[in-house]
Amino acid sequence: MICDTIEVFAETLPRMGAIAGLDLGTKTIGVAVSDGLRSVATPLRTIKRTKFGADAEALLAIAAERELKGLILGLPKNMDGTEGPRCQSTRAFARNLEKLTDLPITFWDERLSTVAAERAMLEADMSRKKRAEAIDHVAAGIILQGALDRLRYLGAA
């Protein structure tokens, strides 16, 4: 089920249980997961994209293994808040994924998440190579943490 707002998403979630944040790129999918109390987002891994079926299988394997209760996809809006082709692609991915899982799915504005991830890794003095390997799942962690903070505010975390 795709939830149009984080508020509707919050209503569909059980009281406890981990959720995942996804940073969908054209070549990779960054994955982060929360703890069961939904207070902390932890970058998990980056999936190399091939075709939708394989991408979905990898995501749903993580969801099953970690007993996830929902998925939050970063929505790459333009800086002026409008939605362009990348948002349409993300929404299409969600519609296709919805056919394969009963997990609730929603979106979170991901503007500047990659910039924030890059800055955090620079401050941690990571090498350029390590930053390149980690950027997608660190960005997913930033997306997820923003959503977790909102869920906590709504009383759903």
LUMBAVO-952937 format. One line per field, with one value per atom (N, C-alpha, C): atom name; x, y negated, z. Coordinates in Angstrom, 1 decimal. Each point is the difference from the previous one (the first is absolute). Layout:
LUMBAVO-952937
name [CA, ...]
c1 [X, ...]
c2 [Y, ...]
c3 [Z, ...]
***
This chain:
LUMBAVO-952937
name [N, CA, C, N, CA, C, N, CA, C, N, CA, C, N, CA, C, N, CA, C, N, CA, C, N, CA, C, N, CA, C, N, CA, C, N, CA, C, N, CA, C, N, CA, C, N, CA, C, N, CA, C, N, CA, C, N, CA, C, N, CA, C, N, CA, C, N, CA, C, N, CA, C, N, CA, C, N, CA, C, N, CA, C, N, CA, C, N, CA, C, N, CA, C, N, CA, C, N, CA, C, N, CA, C, N, CA, C, N, CA, C, N, CA, C, N, CA, C, N, CA, C, N, CA, C, N, CA, C, N, CA, C, N, CA, C, N, CA, C, N, CA, C, N, CA, C, N, CA, C, N, CA, C, N, CA, C, N, CA, C, N, CA, C, N, CA, C, N, CA, C, N, CA, C, N, CA, C, N, CA, C, N, CA, C, N, CA, C, N, CA, C, N, CA, C, N, CA, C, N, CA, C, N, CA, C, N, CA, C, N, CA, C, N, CA, C, N, CA, C, N, CA, C, N, CA, C, N, CA, C, N, CA, C, N, CA, C, N, CA, C, N, CA, C, N, CA, C, N, CA, C, N, CA, C, N, CA, C, N, CA, C, N, CA, C, N, CA, C, N, CA, C, N, CA, C, N, CA, C, N, CA, C, N, CA, C, N, CA, C, N, CA, C, N, CA, C, N, CA, C, N, CA, C, N, CA, C, N, CA, C, N, CA, C, N, CA, C, N, CA, C, N, CA, C, N, CA, C, N, CA, C, N, CA, C, N, CA, C, N, CA, C, N, CA, C, N, CA, C, N, CA, C, N, CA, C, N, CA, C, N, CA, C, N, CA, C, N, CA, C, N, CA, C, N, CA, C, N, CA, C, N, CA, C, N, CA, C, N, CA, C, N, CA, C, N, CA, C, N, CA, C, N, CA, C, N, CA, C, N, CA, C, N, CA, C, N, CA, C, N, CA, C, N, CA, C, N, CA, C, N, CA, C, N, CA, C, N, CA, C, N, CA, C, N, CA, C, N, CA, C, N, CA, C, N, CA, C, N, CA, C, N, CA, C, N, CA, C, N, CA, C, N, CA, C, N, CA, C, N, CA, C, N, CA, C, N, CA, C, N, CA, C, N, CA, C, N, CA, C, N, CA, C, N, CA, C, N, CA, C, N, CA, C, N, CA, C, N, CA, C, N, CA, C, N, CA, C, N, CA, C, N, CA, C, N, CA, C, N, CA, C, N, CA, C, N, CA, C]
c1 [0.8, -0.8, 0.9, -0.3, 0.8, -0.8, 0.6, -0.6, 0.5, -0.9, 0.3, 0.7, -0.2, 0.6, 0.6, 1.0, 0.6, -1.0, -1.0, -1.1, -0.8, -0.4, -0.7, 0.9, 1.3, 0.9, 0.1, 0.1, 0.1, -1.2, -1.2, -1.2, 0.0, 0.7, 0.0, 1.1, 0.9, 1.1, -0.4, 0.5, -0.2, 0.8, -0.2, 0.6, 1.5, 0.6, 1.4, 0.4, 1.3, 0.6, 0.7, 1.1, 0.9, -0.6, 0.4, -0.4, 1.3, -0.1, 1.2, -0.2, 1.1, 0.1, 0.8, -0.5, 0.7, 0.3, 1.2, 0.5, 0.1, -1.0, 0.0, 0.8, 1.1, 0.7, -0.2, 0.6, -0.1, 0.9, 1.1, 0.9, 0.0, -0.4, 0.0, -1.2, -0.2, -1.1, 0.7, 0.0, 0.6, -1.1, 0.4, -1.0, 0.5, -0.9, 0.2, -1.2, 0.3, -1.1, 0.0, -1.2, -0.1, 0.1, 0.1, -0.1, -1.5, -0.3, -1.4, -0.9, 0.7, -0.8, -0.1, 0.6, 0.0, 0.6, 1.1, 0.6, 1.3, 0.7, 1.3, 0.0, 0.5, 0.2, 1.4, 0.2, 1.4, 0.2, 1.0, 0.2, 0.4, -0.6, 0.2, 0.9, -0.4, 0.8, -0.5, 0.7, -0.4, -0.2, -1.1, -0.3, 0.3, 0.7, 0.3, -1.3, -0.5, -1.2, 0.3, -0.9, 0.1, -1.4, -1.0, -1.3, -1.0, -1.2, -0.9, -0.2, -0.2, -0.2, 1.1, 1.2, 1.2, 0.1, -0.3, 0.1, -1.0, -1.3, -1.1, 0.3, 0.6, 0.3, 1.0, 1.0, 1.0, -0.6, -0.8, -0.7, -0.9, -0.8, -0.9, 0.7, 1.1, 0.8, 0.5, 0.4, 0.4, -1.2, -1.1, -1.3, -0.4, 0.1, -0.3, 1.0, 1.3, 1.0, -0.1, -0.3, 0.0, -1.4, -1.0, -1.4, -0.4, 0.2, -0.4, -1.5, -0.4, -1.5, -0.4, 1.0, -0.4, 1.3, -0.3, 1.1, -0.2, 1.0, 0.0, 1.0, -0.6, 0.9, 0.3, 1.2, 0.4, -0.6, -0.7, -0.6, 0.9, 0.7, 0.9, -0.6, -0.7, -0.6, 1.0, -0.4, 0.8, 0.1, 1.0, 0.2, -1.2, -0.8, -1.2, -1.2, 0.2, -1.1, -0.8, 0.3, -0.8, 0.6, -0.8, 0.5, 0.4, 1.1, 0.5, 0.0, 0.8, 0.0, 0.5, 1.0, 0.5, -1.1, -0.9, -1.1, -1.0, -0.2, -0.9, 0.5, 1.3, 0.7, -0.1, 0.2, -0.1, -1.5, -0.9, -1.4, -0.4, 0.5, -0.2, 0.6, 1.2, 0.7, -0.9, -0.6, -0.8, -1.3, -0.6, -1.2, 0.3, 1.2, 0.4, 0.3, 0.6, 0.4, -1.3, -0.9, -1.3, -0.7, 0.2, -0.6, 0.6, 1.2, 0.8, 0.0, -0.5, 0.0, -1.2, -0.3, -1.1, 0.5, 1.4, 0.5, -0.5, -0.3, -0.3, 1.2, -0.2, 1.1, -0.4, 0.9, -0.2, 1.2, -0.1, 1.1, 0.5, 1.2, 0.6, 0.8, -0.2, 0.8, 1.5, 0.7, 1.4, 0.9, -0.5, 0.8, 1.2, 1.2, 1.3, 0.4, -0.6, 0.4, 1.4, 0.3, 1.4, 1.0, -0.4, 1.0, 0.3, -1.1, 0.2, 0.9, -0.2, 0.7, 1.5, 0.2, 1.4, 0.7, -0.7, 0.6, 0.3, -0.9, 0.3, 1.2, 0.1, 1.2, 1.3, -0.1, 1.2, 0.4, -0.9, 0.3, 0.5, -0.3, 0.5, 1.3, 0.5, 1.3, 0.1, -1.1, 0.0, 0.8, 0.6, 0.7, -1.0, 0.4, -0.8, -0.6, 0.8, -0.5, -1.1, 0.3, -1.0, -1.3, 0.1, -1.2, -0.8, 0.7, -0.7, -0.8, 0.6, -0.6, -1.2, 0.0, -1.0, -1.0, 0.2, -0.9, -1.5, -0.3, -1.5, -0.6, 0.6, -0.7, 0.1, 1.0, 0.1, -1.2, -0.2, -1.1, -1.3, -0.1, -1.3, -0.2, 1.1, -0.1, -0.5, 0.4, -0.4, -1.5, -0.4, -1.4, -0.8, 0.4, -0.8, 0.0, 1.1, 0.0, -1.0, 0.0, -1.0, -1.4, -0.3, -1.4, -0.2, 1.0, -0.2, -0.3, 0.7, -0.2, -1.4, -0.5, -1.4, -1.0, 0.3, -0.9, 0.0, 1.1, 0.0, -0.8, 0.1, -0.8, -1.5, -0.4, -1.4, -0.4, 0.9, -0.3, 0.0, 0.5, 0.0, 1.4, 0.9, 1.3, 0.4]
c2 [1.2, -1.2, -1.2, -0.9, -1.3, -1.1, -0.6, -1.0, -1.4, -0.8, -1.3, -0.9, 0.1, -0.8, 0.8, -0.6, 0.7, 0.2, -0.9, 0.2, 1.3, 0.2, 1.2, 1.3, -0.2, 1.1, 0.4, -1.0, 0.2, 0.8, -0.3, 0.7, 1.5, 0.3, 1.4, 0.9, -0.7, 0.7, 0.6, 1.2, 0.5, -0.9, 0.1, -0.8, 0.1, 1.2, 0.2, 0.7, 0.0, 0.7, -0.9, 0.5, -0.7, -0.4, -1.1, -0.4, -0.3, -0.1, -0.3, -1.3, -0.6, -1.2, 0.4, -0.5, 0.4, -1.3, 0.0, -1.1, 0.6, -0.2, 0.6, -0.9, 0.6, -0.6, 0.7, -0.5, 0.7, 1.3, 0.0, 1.1, 0.8, -0.6, 0.6, -0.3, 0.8, -0.3, 0.1, -1.2, 0.0, 0.4, 0.9, 0.5, -0.3, -0.5, -0.2, 0.6, 0.4, 0.6, -0.7, 0.1, -0.6, 1.2, -0.4, 1.0, 0.2, 1.0, 0.4, -1.1, -0.9, -1.1, -1.2, 0.1, -1.1, -1.3, 0.1, -1.3, -0.3, 1.0, -0.2, 0.7, -0.8, 0.6, 0.4, 1.2, 0.5, 0.3, -0.6, 0.4, 1.5, 0.7, 1.5, 0.4, -0.3, 0.4, -0.7, 0.2, -0.5, 1.2, 0.0, 1.0, -0.5, 0.7, -0.4, 0.4, -1.0, 0.2, 0.8, 0.9, 0.7, -0.2, 0.8, -0.1, 0.0, -0.5, -0.1, 1.2, 1.2, 1.2, 0.4, -0.2, 0.3, -1.0, -1.3, -1.0, 0.2, 0.3, 0.3, 1.2, 1.1, 1.2, -0.3, -0.8, -0.3, -0.8, -1.0, -0.8, 0.8, 0.9, 0.8, 1.0, 0.5, 0.9, -0.7, -1.2, -0.8, -0.2, -0.4, -0.2, 1.2, 1.2, 1.2, 0.4, -0.1, 0.3, -0.9, -1.2, -1.0, -0.2, 0.7, -0.1, -1.4, -0.7, -1.4, -0.2, -1.2, -0.3, -1.0, -0.6, -1.0, -0.5, -0.7, -0.5, -1.4, -0.8, -1.4, -0.3, -0.5, -0.3, -1.5, -0.3, -1.4, -0.5, -1.2, -0.6, -1.2, 0.2, -1.1, -1.2, -0.8, -1.2, -1.0, -0.9, -1.1, -1.0, -0.9, -0.9, -0.9, -0.3, -0.8, 0.8, 1.3, 0.8, 0.7, -0.2, 0.6, 1.4, 0.9, 1.3, 0.2, 0.5, 0.2, 1.5, 0.3, 1.4, 1.0, -0.4, 0.9, 0.4, -1.0, 0.3, 1.0, -0.2, 0.9, 1.4, 0.1, 1.3, 0.7, -0.8, 0.5, 0.5, -0.8, 0.4, 1.2, 0.2, 1.2, 1.2, -0.2, 1.1, 0.4, -0.9, 0.3, 0.7, -0.4, 0.7, 1.4, 0.2, 1.4, 0.8, -0.5, 0.7, 0.3, -0.9, 0.2, 1.3, 0.4, 1.2, 1.3, -0.2, 1.2, 0.1, -1.0, 0.0, -0.6, 0.4, -0.6, -1.1, -0.2, -1.1, -1.4, -0.8, -1.4, -0.7, -0.8, -0.8, -1.5, -0.8, -1.5, -0.6, -1.4, -0.7, -1.1, -0.4, -1.0, -0.9, -1.3, -1.0, 0.2, 0.3, 0.3, -1.2, -1.2, -1.1, -0.1, -0.1, -0.3, 1.2, 1.2, 1.1, 0.4, 0.1, 0.4, -1.0, -1.3, -1.1, 0.2, 0.3, 0.2, 1.2, 1.1, 1.2, -0.3, -0.7, -0.3, -0.8, -1.0, -0.9, 0.9, 0.8, 0.9, 0.9, 0.5, 0.9, -0.8, -1.2, -0.8, -0.4, -0.3, -0.3, 1.2, 1.2, 1.2, 0.4, -0.9, 0.2, 1.3, 0.4, 1.2, -0.3, 1.0, -0.2, -0.1, -0.5, -0.2, 1.3, 1.1, 1.3, 0.5, -0.1, 0.5, -0.8, -1.3, -0.9, 0.5, 0.3, 0.4, 1.3, 0.9, 1.3, -0.2, -1.0, -0.1, -1.0, -0.9, -1.2, 0.4, 1.0, 0.3, 0.5, 0.9, 0.5, -1.0, -0.9, -1.1, -1.0, -0.3, -0.9, 0.7, 1.3, 0.7, -0.2, 0.1, -0.2, -1.4, -1.0, -1.4, -0.1, 0.6, 0.0, 0.7, 1.1, 0.8, -0.7, -0.6, -0.7, -1.2, -0.7, -1.1, 0.5, 1.1, 0.6, 0.5, 0.6, 0.5, -1.1, -1.1, -1.2, -0.5, 0.0, -0.4, 1.0, 1.3, 1.0, -0.1, -0.3, -0.2, -1.2, -1.1, -1.2, 0.4, 0.8, 0.4, 1.1, 0.4, 1.0, 1.4, 0.3, 1.3, 0.7, -0.6, 0.7, -0.1]
c3 [0.0, 0.0, 0.0, -0.9, -0.1, 0.8, 1.0, 0.8, -0.5, -0.3, -0.6, 0.9, 1.3, 1.0, 1.1, 0.7, 1.2, 1.1, 0.1, 1.0, -0.3, -1.2, -0.4, 0.2, -0.3, 0.2, 1.4, 0.9, 1.4, 0.6, -0.6, 0.5, -0.4, -1.1, -0.4, 0.7, 0.7, 0.7, 1.3, 0.3, 1.4, 0.9, 1.3, 1.0, 0.0, -0.3, 0.1, -1.3, -0.3, -1.1, -0.9, -0.6, -0.8, -1.4, -0.5, -1.4, -0.7, -1.4, -0.8, -0.8, -0.2, -0.9, -1.2, -1.2, -1.2, -0.8, -0.5, -0.8, -1.4, -0.9, -1.3, -1.0, -0.5, -1.1, -1.3, -1.0, -1.3, 0.0, 0.7, 0.0, 1.3, 1.1, 1.3, 0.8, 1.1, 1.0, 1.3, 0.7, 1.4, 0.9, 1.0, 0.9, 1.5, 0.8, 1.4, 0.7, 1.3, 0.8, 1.3, 0.6, 1.4, 1.0, 1.2, 1.1, 0.2, 0.8, 0.3, 0.6, 0.8, 0.6, -0.9, -1.2, -1.0, 0.5, 0.6, 0.5, -0.8, -0.4, -0.7, -1.4, -1.0, -1.3, -0.2, -0.5, -0.2, -1.5, -0.6, -1.4, -0.1, -0.9, -0.1, -1.1, -1.3, -1.1, -1.3, -1.0, -1.3, -1.0, -0.7, -0.9, -1.4, -0.8, -1.4, -0.8, -0.7, -0.8, -1.3, -0.3, -1.3, -0.7, 0.4, -0.6, 1.2, -0.2, 1.1, 0.8, -0.7, 0.8, 0.9, -0.4, 0.9, 1.1, -0.3, 1.0, 1.1, -0.5, 1.0, 0.8, -0.6, 0.7, 1.1, -0.3, 1.0, 1.2, -0.4, 1.1, 0.8, -0.6, 0.8, 0.8, -0.4, 0.8, 1.3, -0.1, 1.1, 0.9, -0.6, 0.8, 0.8, -0.6, 0.7, 1.1, -0.4, 1.0, 1.2, -0.2, 1.2, 0.5, -0.5, 0.4, 0.0, -1.1, -0.1, -0.1, 0.5, 0.1, -1.1, -0.7, -1.0, -0.7, -1.1, -0.9, -0.3, 0.1, -0.3, -1.1, -1.1, -1.2, 0.0, -0.2, -0.2, -1.3, 0.1, -1.2, -0.4, -1.2, -0.4, -0.7, 0.8, -0.5, -0.4, -0.9, -0.4, 1.1, 0.0, 1.1, 0.2, -1.1, 0.2, 0.5, 0.3, 0.5, -1.1, -1.3, -1.0, -0.2, -0.7, -0.3, -1.5, -0.2, -1.4, -0.3, -1.1, -0.4, 1.0, 0.9, 1.0, 1.0, 0.3, 0.9, -0.6, -1.3, -0.7, 0.0, -0.2, 0.0, 1.4, 1.0, 1.4, 0.3, -0.4, 0.2, -0.8, -1.2, -0.8, 0.7, 0.5, 0.7, 1.2, 0.8, 1.1, -0.5, -1.1, -0.5, -0.3, -0.7, -0.3, 1.2, 1.0, 1.2, 0.8, 0.0, 0.7, -0.4, -1.3, -0.5, 0.6, 0.6, 0.5, 1.5, 0.7, 1.5, 0.6, 1.2, 0.8, 0.9, 0.0, 0.9, -0.5, 1.0, -0.4, -0.6, -1.0, -0.6, 0.0, 0.3, -0.1, -0.5, -0.1, -0.6, 1.0, -0.1, 0.8, -0.8, 0.1, -0.8, 0.3, -1.0, 0.2, -0.5, -0.2, -0.5, 1.0, -0.6, 0.7, 0.9, -0.1, 0.8, -0.4, -1.2, -0.5, 0.4, 0.0, 0.4, 1.5, 0.8, 1.4, 0.3, -0.8, 0.2, -0.4, -1.1, -0.4, 1.1, 0.5, 1.1, 1.2, 0.4, 1.2, -0.2, -1.2, -0.2, -0.1, -0.5, -0.1, 1.5, 0.8, 1.4, 0.7, -0.4, 0.6, -0.6, -0.9, -0.7, -0.8, -0.6, -0.9, -1.3, -0.5, -1.3, -1.1, -1.1, -1.2, -0.4, 0.0, -0.4, 0.9, 1.4, 0.9, -0.1, -0.2, -0.2, -1.2, -1.1, -1.2, 0.3, 0.8, 0.3, 0.9, 0.9, 1.0, -0.2, -1.0, -0.1, -0.1, -0.7, -0.2, 1.2, 0.8, 1.2, 1.1, 0.0, 1.0, -0.3, -1.3, -0.4, 0.4, -0.1, 0.4, 1.5, 0.7, 1.5, 0.3, -0.7, 0.2, -0.3, -1.1, -0.4, 1.1, 0.4, 1.0, 1.4, 0.4, 1.2, 0.0, -1.1, -0.1, 0.2, -0.7, 0.1, 1.5, 0.6, 1.4, 0.9, -0.2, 0.9, -0.2, -1.2, -0.2, 0.6, -0.2, 0.6, 1.6, 0.6, 1.4, 0.4, -0.8, 0.3, -0.1, -0.9, -0.2, 1.0, 0.9, 1.0, -0.5, -1.2, -0.6, 0.1, 0.7, 0.2, 1.5]
***
